[in-house]
Amino acid sequence: KNEVEQSPQNLTAQEGEFITINCSYSVGISALHWLQQHPGGGIVSLFMLSSGKKKHGRLIATINIQEKHSSLHITASHPRDSAVYICAVKGDSGAGSYQLTFGKGTKLSVIP
Amino acid sequence: DSGVTQTPKHLITATGQRVTLRCSPRSGDLSVYWYQQSLDQGLQFLIQYYNGEERAKGNILERFSAQQFPDLHSELNLSSLELGDSALYFCASSARGGSSYNEQFFGPGTRLTVL
């Protein structure tokens, strides 16, 4: 079983819809990343969070440490949001080691 | 633009060959991370360097090696290449990696195709 599970695997939405992508993890973590990967392959870091909620433009990320769960929300979705969204966690053990464990990603397609 | 650069962007080579991928971290970043993204495995951590020293190892094959130079750029060497090594290789950097964890910034990746 993967330590980081994302759902859904694929998501198709109409432009303007509110979108939620979920990430659950099974290990203790000290940080969680949401990453965006466009069709060209490049990866952009959207958020890094360890508690609570962060907002950037139309994107909102929340994390519940007790429930080992994070969500990425996109409000008023747009076709340019079409990408693969990847959740990655940094474990809370191994001082000095900052390797990330990744989910398999959620492929989002926003249709005009 | 994350500030992390990787060269080359694309690399096509044959089985059994050896290649070197290069990464320059953001200015001032001491930590460099290497990741492999293949179709079947997704993103996987390979290795981390901090200020020239190896800090953590992940799923890195013995045929692969890396180093970080005094100017903080890093190279990932892949030898005896196999078809299954075809993948996107990403480098990321972060400010520290000592006693505190900082956000990682990803380079554009090198797409390796082994024929």
HADDOCK unambig.tbl for C-alpha pairs under 7 A between the chains (distance, minus, plus):
assign (segid A and resid 42 and name CA) (segid B and resid 108 and name CA) 4.82 0.50 0.50
assign (segid A and resid 42 and name CA) (segid B and resid 109 and name CA) 6.64 0.50 0.50
assign (segid A and resid 43 and name CA) (segid B and resid 106 and name CA) 6.02 0.50 0.50
assign (segid A and resid 43 and name CA) (segid B and resid 108 and name CA) 6.84 0.50 0.50
assign (segid A and resid 44 and name CA) (segid B and resid 106 and name CA) 6.61 0.50 0.50
assign (segid A and resid 45 and name CA) (segid B and resid 105 and name CA) 6.49 0.50 0.50
assign (segid A and resid 48 and name CA) (segid B and resid 103 and name CA) 6.37 0.50 0.50
assign (segid A and resid 96 and name CA) (segid B and resid 55 and name CA) 6.83 0.50 0.50
assign (segid A and resid 96 and name CA) (segid B and resid 97 and name CA) 6.12 0.50 0.50
assign (segid A and resid 96 and name CA) (segid B and resid 98 and name CA) 5.39 0.50 0.50
assign (segid A and resid 96 and name CA) (segid B and resid 99 and name CA) 6.24 0.50 0.50
assign (segid A and resid 97 and name CA) (segid B and resid 55 and name CA) 6.25 0.50 0.50
assign (segid A and resid 97 and name CA) (segid B and resid 56 and name CA) 5.52 0.50 0.50
assign (segid A and resid 98 and name CA) (segid B and resid 97 and name CA) 6.78 0.50 0.50
assign (segid A and resid 98 and name CA) (segid B and resid 101 and name CA) 6.82 0.50 0.50
assign (segid A and resid 99 and name CA) (segid B and resid 45 and name CA) 6.38 0.50 0.50
assign (segid A and resid 100 and name CA) (segid B and resid 45 and name CA) 6.54 0.50 0.50
assign (segid A and resid 102 and name CA) (segid B and resid 43 and name CA) 6.16 0.50 0.50
assign (segid A and resid 104 and name CA) (segid B and resid 42 and name CA) 5.80 0.50 0.50
